[in-house]
Amino acid sequence: MPSKRAMSVTAATLLATMLLSVPLWAQEPVEAAPPSSEQMPLAATRSLILDITETASRAVAVGERGEVLVSESRTDWRQVADVPTRSTLTAVSAVGDLVWAVGHDGTIIHSTDGGLTWVSQRRDVLDTSGEAAFDPRQGMPLLDILMLSPSHGFAVGAYSQLLRTDDAGATWTFVPTGASEANDDSAAADIAADPVAAGEEVGDEDNWTFSEDDLAMDDIAEPHMNAIARTGSGALMIVGERGTAFRSRDAGVSWERIKLPYGGSMFGVLGYEGDHVLAFGMRGHAFESHDLGSTWQEIDTGTDLGLMAGATLGEGGFALVGANGIVLTRSDASSAPISHLYTNAAQETPVLAGVLARSNRSLVVTGEKGVDGFTPDNKKQGD
């Protein structure tokens, strides 16, 4: 039997695998929308809900099977009918009451009324015929979206997909990042030289290690881009597989590939004032930079559980969530993170995939058991 630590890491890896719909090469196309007679599950408490955001009018959460939940109170949730996709939705972004969500099959949907009604903007279902069969990005998931204004934004995803829109999503174009020109062999060598970065349990009696499938990285593929954020200076940062990151100082016109000081995957990134960013992900690793990734400082999170999502709090604070119900909070940049345990009404500690900060003292969390409220205490777990 794998150790408790190994099983904890597996939970985080499992959720990451859900996002990428492993195996990537075996995805099946899905219907554009569910039949009107289909009874959808009670998503607020039972479904995998992967992301959440605030609009001008309400909170909007998205997840598996194209499910969209909305709430004006942030406590009582209802499911939106007639969403134009059954593809899993992985991320959502809003500017005022304009909302965009992305997901599997290259799906992008859009709402102009705070998430109440939706239209399809893009769908790129896997096609195994013709030239499309040789494009590893074709039909693959989009994993995050960041809208900078009502018309301008970016979506990122598997195989270094970076899409840009300048017309509110009417059209989306691929943006070159130079990812394929980087020496992926050197990245693999970095991991081979550092068993901790590779996910190996050094000295663990079970000798439990990540497989190549767990790393979700195909030998011939470009690195998956997992998350994108903007800083107060207007710079952009993308984080992804095997310590890969990309930064842009010119609003996304050009991109520079950089490396974090850890060879594992980063699942999320937060942007603060100036060029302050915080990246987090596999095995509880989190890194902070005040110069857009030129230098990094590791944060002692006190956990080896995967960190899947985060929200900024005032003065450099954060709320990070992840495997086994873990919630990490930091009230400001000078404070140490405090670990909390989220437990739902069924006394479960599910994997958490999204978080919305209502205040420094009140959170909304999403994950494999839907959406729920959570108020952290100010004590470290176990005190």
Secondary structure, 3 states (H helix, E strand, C coil): CCCHHHHHHHHHHHHHHHHHCCCHHHCCCCCCCCCCCCCCCCHHHHCCEEEEEECCCCEEEEEHHHCEEEECCCCCCEECCCCCCCCCEEEEEEECCEEEEEEHHHCEEEECCCCCCCEEEECCCCCCCHHHHHCCCCCCCEEEEEECCCCCEEEEEHHHEEEEECCCCCCCEECCCCHHHCCHHHHHHHHHHCCCCCCCCCCCCCCCCCCCCCCCCCCCCCCCEEEEEECCCCCEEEEEHHHEEEEECCCCCCCEEEECCCCCCEEEEEECCCCCEEEEEHHHCEEEECCCCCCCEECCCCCCCCEEEEEEEHHHEEEEEEHHHEEEEECCCCCCCEEEECCCCCCCCCCEEEEEEEECCEEEEEECCEEEEECCCCCCCCC
